[in-house]
Each structure stands twice: as C-alpha cells, then as structure tokens.
C-alpha cells in the first residue's frame, strides 16, 4: 500500500508506483516459495502432466470417491 500512498501524496508517478507494487509482489512470492519448499507437508505437482495425480490427491483430501 505504501506505493499507492506515495503516489497519492505526489511522491511517485503512477508508473513508478505500479513498478514498485510489481517488484514487492515478486519479492513476496519468492519468500513464500522459499518458505513452502522448506515445509515437508507440501507436495509440488507439475501441471498439466500432474492433473490425474492432483485429482486423486484432491479426492483423498476431501474424502470423496
């Protein structure tokens, strides 16, 4: 939200604010991926090759079928 506030205060152009938001979003996503990769409870599935596997895991998780 800081870039938006800075834009409204006239400290950043709209383009600069958008660029900062994109940069901070990428940084957050990278931190989240690092955190998830370190947790053994999470299992990564490659799509589309993993679609049948994902469907089976979903059924097991939801106790359906």
N, C-alpha and C positions, 0 to 999 in steps of 0.2 A: 504494500500500500504506500510505502514511502515515495516511490517514484511518482505516483499519482498526486500525492500531496505536494511534492516538489514542483510538479507541472502546474498545479492549480495556483501555487504561490509565485509562479513565473520564473522559477529557478532552472527548469528543464523545458525543452521543447517537447511537443507531443512525441516526436520521433525518438528523442533521447529517452523519454520515459518508457516508451514501448520497448526500446532496446534493453534498458535496464531490467524491465519485467521479464523479458525473454531470457536474459542472462541469469537472473536469480532463479527462474523456474528450472533452467537446465542444471544449475548447481544443486537445487533441492532434489531433483530427480536422481542425480548422481549419488548424493548422500543416501537417499532411500534405497537405491540399488545396492550400494555397498552394505547397508545395514541388513537388507533381506538376504543377500548372498551369504552373510555370516551366520544366519539362523538355520539350523538343520531341519526345522519343521517345515520350511518352504521348499517346494519342489518346482523347478522350472520345466516348462513344457514348450517345445518348439512347435509353432504352428506354421502352415496348415498340416504338416506331417503328423502332428500330435493330436489332431482333432478326435480320433477314436479314443485315444488314451484320456484326453480331457473329459470326454463324455462319460467314460467309465469311472474316473475319479469323482466326477460330479455326482453320479448316481450313488456311489458308495458314501460320499459325504452327506448326501441328503437322505440316505437310507431308502432309495427308491429303486424298484426293479431288481 
